[in-house]
Amino acid sequence: MNLKDINIQDVVEQTRKQLMADKTITPSLKMSIELILMIVTLLAQKFGLNSKNSSIPPSQDTNRKKSPTPGSELKPGGQPGRIGKTLLQTDSPDEINIIYVERDSLPKGRYHEVGFQKRQVVDIDISKVVTEYQAQILEDEHGIRFMGQFPHGVTRPVQYGAGLKAHAVYLSQYQLLPYNRIEEYFNDQLGIPLSAGSLFNFNEQAATLVRSSGAQDAIQHALAQSPLLHVDETGINVDGVRHWLHGASTTQWTYFYPHKNRGKLAMDEAGVLPYFTGVLCHDHWKPYYQYTQCEHALCNAHHLRELERAWEQDGMEWAKALQTLLKTINKQQIDEGALDGLSQQQYIKEYQGILARGDTHCPPPDESTRKKGQRGRLKRTKSRALLERLRDYQDDVLRFMVSDVMVPFTNNQGENDIRMTKVQQKISGSFRSMQGAEMFCLIRSYLSTCRKQSVSASSALTLLFNDQLPSIFYAKSEAE
């Protein structure tokens, strides 16, 4: 904890020693000074925290230094092997306009056609399409009438079609546009009146279809059976009250679940973790460890930031050494692939050696300072608590190196998957009801899963409103 040239921690310790040595100070004054020293320490620690040495998001780190992007030897533009997105001509244009040569402008002579030069203009036509169904009515000689059957779902004199519903839900739940802007869009661009109530009904119908079609069950089952699972949770606002959104995901599947609780009760009700037996990757939120039927892997991005804080604020050399070691192991795995047994043992030995040296420089609190009648563990410093956690959970910290499953170095997959929830909260401020939060989670679970498996959000929603699912869900059920 350094403020310019002042080491705040040393000053606080010296003041505390003088305070203890001075017998003329009354107990009440001594307690007041102790309180002030504690506040100074807490404020100094808070002052030194940033997005690189704590869990403060970069967006909230107002003093974050933005380092310039390092230079590269690569030439600007697309690199070799990159699949470009160049606009190409199509063999089946929707409209062809032939431009004939004005023969009056040509010199005198005889001409014959030898071909055409083609140029295409790609544009869009935003318009509404009204399909009218006319059911024939027949009457027999007895006056009994028979009418043709309307297509499935056509039940009213006029109604919105599946494509329109899919488009509205796409804008609302995938692009996260507010209801009033979607209303303006349909009115201005398509000439279709659409109320907020109708939009809500479309979202509700989509969420119901995700549940009733079996998509939700398929996602939960696939996640529970996967060898590796990423989990994370984030706070959401539901009608002004703090709730939690729980996320479970892999590179292929995503599931979100809202709940008023953050702990195991909510995770059990989400219906994934109680049945999971693989490797669970998370950020050391303690309730995850209540699932003992699986192995655990900890996010080392969090460890690197905590080690950075221990080095910057507390001057812990062991923290800097361990940070370097974790980065070295990760880089070697990226460059060379899975490490052999000998390399793993060498790194484990080095890991344990660094923590052993840390025991000397960052010892546990002195038991002799325990007050009479005081129970439980004595309070640890942040650096000491981190050291003990890294030692006690060594296997989970190094799971990315020693596991047969391809365990990543961080829990970025889980954190990235719930990131759009924060965007939604910034746009809307909160969910108006728990029903709205549940609808959002179901639809986003379905769309995220589809996008991960190369099914566009628009196609996924169009299929859903036509009582179908993408083939990825059918392939899952057939494999079982």
C-alpha positions in Angstrom: 0.0 0.0 0.0 2.2 2.9 -1.2 0.9 6.4 -1.7 3.6 8.2 -3.7 6.6 7.9 -1.3 4.7 7.0 1.8 4.3 3.4 2.8 0.9 3.6 4.6 1.2 0.1 6.1 4.5 0.9 7.8 3.2 4.2 9.2 0.1 2.5 10.6 2.1 -0.3 12.2 4.5 2.2 13.8 1.6 4.2 15.1 0.0 1.1 16.6 3.3 0.1 18.3 3.6 3.6 19.8 0.0 3.5 20.9 0.5 0.2 22.7 3.7 1.4 24.4 2.2 4.7 25.7 0.7 3.8 29.1 -0.7 7.4 29.6 -3.4 7.1 27.0 -6.8 6.2 28.4 -8.6 3.1 27.1 -11.4 5.1 25.4 -8.9 7.2 23.5 -6.8 4.2 22.6 -10.0 2.5 21.2 -10.8 5.6 19.2 -7.3 5.8 17.7 -7.5 2.1 16.8 -10.7 2.7 15.0 -9.2 5.5 13.0 -6.2 3.4 12.1 -8.5 0.6 10.9 -10.4 3.1 8.7 -7.2 4.5 7.3 -6.0 1.0 6.4 -9.3 0.1 4.7 -9.4 3.3 2.7 -5.8 2.8 1.6 -6.5 -0.7 0.5 -9.6 0.5 -1.4 -7.6 3.3 -3.0 -5.1 0.8 -4.4 -7.6 -1.6 -5.9 -8.2 -1.6 -9.7 -9.4 -4.0 -12.4 -5.9 -5.6 -12.6 -5.6 -6.6 -8.9 -9.2 -7.2 -7.9 -12.6 -8.1 -9.2 -13.5 -4.5 -10.1 -14.8 -4.6 -13.7 -12.8 -2.5 -16.1 -15.9 -0.4 -16.9 -16.0 0.7 -13.2 -12.2 1.3 -13.0 -12.2 5.1 -13.6 -8.4 5.3 -13.2 -7.6 2.4 -15.4 -4.5 3.0 -17.5 -5.1 2.1 -21.1 -1.9 0.8 -22.5 -1.4 1.1 -26.3 -1.9 -2.0 -28.3 1.5 -3.7 -28.9 2.8 -3.5 -32.5 2.6 -6.4 -34.8 4.7 -7.6 -37.8 1.5 -8.7 -39.6 0.3 -6.5 -42.5 -3.0 -4.6 -42.1 -6.2 -6.4 -43.3 -7.2 -10.0 -43.5 -4.5 -12.6 -42.8 -3.7 -15.7 -44.9 -6.3 -18.4 -44.3 -9.0 -16.0 -43.1 -12.4 -16.6 -44.4 -13.5 -13.3 -45.8 -17.0 -11.8 -46.0 -16.7 -10.2 -49.5 -19.9 -9.4 -51.2 -20.3 -11.8 -54.1 -22.6 -11.9 -57.1 -25.4 -14.4 -57.1 -26.5 -16.7 -59.9 -30.2 -16.2 -59.2 -31.0 -12.5 -58.8 -34.5 -11.5 -57.9 -34.8 -8.9 -60.6 -33.0 -8.4 -63.9 -32.9 -5.1 -65.7 -31.4 -5.3 -69.2 -29.7 -2.1 -70.4 -29.7 -1.9 -74.2 -27.2 0.1 -76.1 -28.6 3.3 -77.6 -28.0 2.5 -81.3 -28.5 6.1 -82.3 -25.2 7.0 -80.5 -23.3 4.3 -82.4 -21.3 4.8 -85.6 -22.9 3.5 -88.8 -22.3 -0.2 -89.2 -23.6 -3.7 -88.5 -23.7 -4.9 -84.9 -24.5 -8.2 -83.3 -24.9 -9.1 -79.6 -21.9 -10.8 -78.0 -22.9 -10.9 -74.3 -23.6 -8.8 -71.3 -21.5 -7.2 -68.5 -23.2 -7.9 -65.2 -23.3 -5.6 -62.1 -25.5 -6.4 -59.1 -26.9 -4.1 -56.4 -27.8 -5.8 -53.1 -30.5 -4.0 -51.3 -33.4 -4.8 -48.9 -37.1 -4.5 -49.2 -38.8 -4.1 -45.8 -42.5 -4.6 -46.2 -45.4 -6.5 -44.6 -46.9 -9.5 -46.3 -50.5 -10.3 -45.7 -51.7 -13.8 -46.5 -55.4 -14.4 -46.8 -56.9 -17.9 -46.3 -60.3 -18.5 -47.8 -62.0 -21.6 -46.5 -64.5 -22.9 -49.0 -68.0 -23.5 -47.6 -70.2 -26.2 -49.2 -73.9 -26.9 -48.5 -75.7 -30.1 -49.2 -79.3 -30.6 -50.2 -80.3 -30.6 -46.6 -78.8 -27.2 -45.8 -75.9 -28.7 -43.8 -72.7 -26.7 -44.4 -69.1 -28.0 -44.6 -66.1 -25.8 -44.5 -62.4 -26.3 -45.4 -59.9 -26.6 -42.6 -57.7 -23.5 -42.0 -54.0 -24.2 -41.4 -52.8 -25.0 -37.9 -52.6 -21.9 -35.8 -54.8 -19.7 -38.0 -57.7 -19.1 -35.6 -58.7 -15.5 -35.9 -60.1 -13.1 -38.5 -56.7 -11.3 -38.4 -53.6 -12.2 -36.5 -49.8 -11.9 -36.4 -47.7 -14.5 -38.2 -44.9 -16.6 -37.0 -42.3 -14.7 -38.9 -43.4 -11.4 -37.4 -43.4 -12.8 -33.9 -39.9 -14.3 -34.3 -38.6 -10.9 -35.6 -40.2 -9.1 -32.7 -38.7 -11.5 -30.1 -35.4 -11.3 -31.9 -35.3 -7.5 -31.4 -36.5 -7.7 -27.8 -34.6 -10.7 -26.4 -31.6 -11.0 -28.6 -30.8 -7.4 -29.6 -32.2 -6.2 -26.3 -34.1 -3.2 -27.8 -36.7 -1.6 -25.4 -40.4 -2.2 -26.2 -41.1 1.4 -27.3 -38.3 1.3 -29.8 -39.6 -1.9 -31.3 -43.1 -0.4 -31.5 -41.6 2.6 -33.4 -39.6 0.2 -35.7 -42.7 -1.8 -36.7 -44.8 1.3 -37.3 -42.2 3.3 -39.2 -40.5 0.6 -41.3 -43.4 -1.9 -41.8 -46.6 0.1 -41.2 -47.7 -2.5 -38.7 -49.2 -1.3 -35.4 -47.7 -3.3 -32.5 -48.4 -2.6 -28.8 -46.1 -3.3 -25.8 -48.8 -5.8 -24.7 -48.4 -7.8 -27.9 -44.6 -7.8 -27.6 -44.9 -9.2 -24.1 -47.3 -11.9 -25.3 -44.8 -12.9 -28.1 -42.0 -13.2 -25.5 -44.2 -15.2 -23.2 -45.2 -17.5 -26.0 -41.5 -18.0 -27.0 -40.5 -18.9 -23.5 -43.5 -21.3 -23.2 -42.5 -23.0 -26.4 -38.9 -23.4 -25.3 -40.2 -25.2 -22.2 -43.0 -27.3 -23.8 -41.0 -28.2 -26.9 -38.4 -30.1 -24.8 -35.6 -27.6 -25.7 -35.1 -26.7 -22.0 -34.9 -30.3 -20.9 -32.4 -31.1 -23.7 -30.2 -28.2 -22.7 -30.2 -29.1 -19.0 -29.6 -32.8 -19.7 -26.7 -32.0 -22.1 -25.0 -29.7 -19.5 -25.4 -32.3 -16.7 -23.8 -35.0 -18.9 -20.9 -32.9 -20.2 -17.3 -33.6 -19.0 -16.6 -30.0 -18.3 -19.0 -27.3 -17.0 -18.6 -23.6 -16.4 -20.8 -21.9 -13.8 -21.1 -18.3 -12.6 -23.8 -16.0 -11.1 -24.5 -12.3 -11.3 -26.9 -10.0 -9.6 -30.1 -8.9 -11.3 -32.7 -6.4 -10.3 -36.3 -7.7 -10.2 -38.9 -5.1 -9.4 -36.3 -3.2 -7.3 -35.2 -6.3 -5.3 -31.9 -8.0 -5.6 -32.1 -11.4 -7.3 -29.5 -13.7 -8.9 -29.0 -15.1 -12.4 -27.2 -18.4 -12.4 -25.5 -19.5 -15.5 -24.2 -23.0 -16.5 -22.5 -23.4 -19.9 -20.1 -25.2 -22.2 -18.9 -24.3 -25.7 -22.1 -25.9 -27.1 -24.8 -25.4 -24.5 -26.1 -22.5 -22.3 -28.6 -22.4 -19.5 -29.7 -19.4 -17.4 -31.9 -19.6 -14.3 -33.1 -16.6 -12.1 -33.7 -17.0 -8.4 -34.0 -14.8 -5.3 -31.2 -16.8 -3.7 -27.5 -17.0 -4.6 -26.6 -20.3 -3.0 -27.2 -24.0 -3.3 -31.0 -23.9 -3.1 -31.1 -21.9 -6.3 -28.5 -24.1 -8.0 -30.5 -27.3 -7.1 -33.7 -25.8 -8.5 -31.9 -24.9 -11.7 -31.7 -28.7 -12.3 -28.1 -29.1 -13.6 -25.5 -29.3 -10.8 -27.2 -32.0 -8.7 -26.7 -34.4 -11.7 -23.3 -33.2 -12.8 -20.3 -35.5 -12.3 -17.5 -34.0 -14.5 -15.2 -31.1 -13.8 -16.9 -27.9 -12.5 -15.1 -24.7 -13.3 -15.9 -21.7 -11.2 -14.5 -18.7 -9.2 -14.4 -20.4 -5.8 -17.9 -19.3 -4.7 -18.1 -21.6 -1.7 -21.6 -23.1 -2.3 -20.2 -24.8 -5.5 -18.1 -27.0 -3.2 -21.2 -28.5 -1.7 -21.4 -30.6 -4.9 -19.0 -33.3 -3.9 -19.9 -35.8 -6.7 -17.7 -33.8 -9.2 -14.2 -32.4 -9.4 -13.6 -28.7 -9.2 -11.4 -26.3 -11.2 -10.8 -22.7 -10.1 -10.5 -19.7 -12.3 -6.9 -18.5 -12.4 -7.8 -15.1 -13.8 -9.1 -14.3 -10.3 -6.0 -15.7 -8.7 -3.7 -13.6 -10.9 -5.6 -10.4 -9.9 -5.5 -11.4 -6.2 -1.8 -12.2 -6.4 -1.2 -8.8 -8.1 -2.9 -7.1 -5.2 -0.8 -9.0 -2.7 2.4 -7.9 -4.5 1.4 -4.3 -5.1 -0.2 -3.5 -1.8 1.5 -5.8 0.7 4.8 -6.3 -1.1 4.6 -10.1 -1.1 7.4 -11.4 -3.3 5.9 -15.0 -3.1 2.7 -13.7 -4.8 4.7 -12.2 -7.7 6.6 -15.5 -8.0 3.4 -17.6 -8.0 1.8 -15.3 -10.5 4.7 -15.7 -12.9 4.7 -19.5 -12.4 1.0 -19.8 -13.2 1.4 -17.7 -16.4 4.4 -19.8 -17.4 2.5 -23.1 -17.0 -0.4 -21.7 -19.0 1.8 -20.4 -21.8 3.7 -23.7 -22.1 0.4 -25.6 -22.4 -0.8 -23.3 -25.1 2.4 -23.6 -27.0 3.2 -27.3 -26.5 -0.1 -28.9 -25.5 -0.7 -31.1 -22.5 2.3 -31.5 -20.2 3.9 -34.8 -19.4 3.9 -36.3 -15.9 7.5 -35.2 -15.2 6.8 -31.6 -16.1 3.7 -31.6 -14.0 5.6 -32.9 -11.0 8.3 -30.3 -11.4 5.7 -27.5 -11.5 3.8 -28.8 -8.6 7.0 -28.9 -6.5 7.8 -25.3 -7.5 4.3 -24.3 -6.6 4.6 -25.8 -3.2 8.0 -24.3 -2.7 6.8 -20.8 -3.4 3.9 -21.2 -0.9 6.4 -22.5 1.7 8.5 -19.4 1.3 5.4 -17.4 1.6 4.7 -18.9 5.0 7.9 -17.2 6.2 7.1 -13.8 4.8 3.4 -13.9 5.4 2.9 -15.9 8.7 -0.5 -16.7 10.3 -1.6 -14.5 13.1 0.0 -15.0 16.5 -2.2 -17.2 18.7 -0.8 -15.3 21.7 -2.8 -12.3 20.7 -6.1 -14.2 21.1 -8.3 -12.4 23.7 -9.7 -14.2 26.6 -12.9 -16.1 25.6 -12.3 -15.4 21.9 -13.3 -18.4 19.7 -12.8 -19.3 16.1 -10.0 -18.5 13.7 -8.1 -15.3 14.2 -8.5 -12.8 11.4 -6.1 -13.2 8.5 -4.7 -10.5 6.3 -5.9 -10.7 2.7 -2.5 -12.0 1.6 -2.4 -14.7 4.2 -6.0 -15.8 3.4 -5.0 -16.0 -0.3 -1.9 -18.1 0.6 -3.8 -20.5 2.7 -6.6 -20.8 0.0 -4.0 -21.5 -2.8 -2.4 -24.1 -0.6 -5.5 -25.8 0.6 -7.0 -26.0 -2.9 -3.9 -26.7 -4.8 -5.4 -29.5 -6.8 -8.3 -27.3 -8.0 -5.9 -24.4 -8.8 -3.8 -26.7 -11.0 -6.6 -28.7 -12.4 -6.0 -27.1 -15.8 -2.6 -28.8 -15.9 -3.2 -32.2 -14.3 -6.7 -33.1 -15.5 -7.4 -35.6 -18.3 -10.3 -33.3 -19.4 -9.3 -30.2 -21.3 -9.8 -27.8 -18.4 -9.1 -24.1 -19.4 -6.9 -21.8 -17.3 -9.9 -19.5 -16.6 -13.6 -19.5 -16.2 -14.0 -17.0 -19.1 -16.6 -19.2 -20.8 -19.0 -18.9 -17.9 -18.3 -15.2 -17.4 -18.7 -14.4 -21.1 -22.0 -16.2 -21.3 -23.7 -14.1 -18.6 -22.2 -10.8 -19.8 -25.2 -9.9 -21.9 -27.3 -10.0 -18.8 -25.5 -7.0 -17.6 -26.1 -5.3 -20.9 -29.8 -6.0 -20.5 -29.8 -4.5 -17.0 -28.1 -1.4 -18.2 -30.7 -0.9 -20.9 -33.8 -1.7 -18.9 -32.6 -1.1 -15.4 -34.5 -4.1 -14.0 -37.0 -6.8 -14.7 -40.5 -5.7 -13.8 -41.4 -9.1 -12.5 -40.0 -12.6 -11.9 -42.0 -13.8 -14.8 -40.1 -11.4 -17.1 -36.8 -12.6 -15.7 -37.7 -16.3 -16.3 -38.9 -15.5 -19.8 -35.6 -13.8 -20.6 -33.5 -16.6 -19.2 -35.4 -19.3 -21.1 -35.2 -17.5 -24.4 -31.6 -16.5 -24.0 -30.6 -20.1 -23.0 -32.2 -21.3 -26.2 -30.7 -18.6 -28.5 -27.2 -18.9 -27.0 -27.2 -22.6 -27.4 -28.4 -22.3 -31.0 -25.8 -19.6 -31.8 -23.0 -21.8 -30.4 -24.0 -24.5 -32.8 -24.2 -22.4 -35.9 -27.9 -21.8 -35.9 -28.8 -18.1 -36.3 -31.0 -16.5 -33.7 -33.5 -15.5 -36.4 -33.7 -19.1 -37.8 -34.0 -20.5 -34.3 -37.0 -18.3 -33.4 -38.7 -18.8 -36.7 -38.5 -22.6 -36.2 -39.8 -22.2 -32.6 -42.9 -20.3 -33.6 -43.6 -22.9 -36.3 -43.6 -25.6 -33.6 -40.2 -26.9 -34.7 -36.7 -27.1 -33.2 -33.3 -26.9 -34.9 -31.7 -30.3 -35.8 -29.2 -29.9 -32.9 -32.0 -30.9 -30.5 -33.2 -33.8 -32.5 -29.6 -35.1 -32.9 -29.2 -35.0 -29.2 -32.4 -37.1 -28.6 -31.5 -39.6 -31.3 -28.1 -40.1 -29.8 -29.7 -41.1 -26.6 
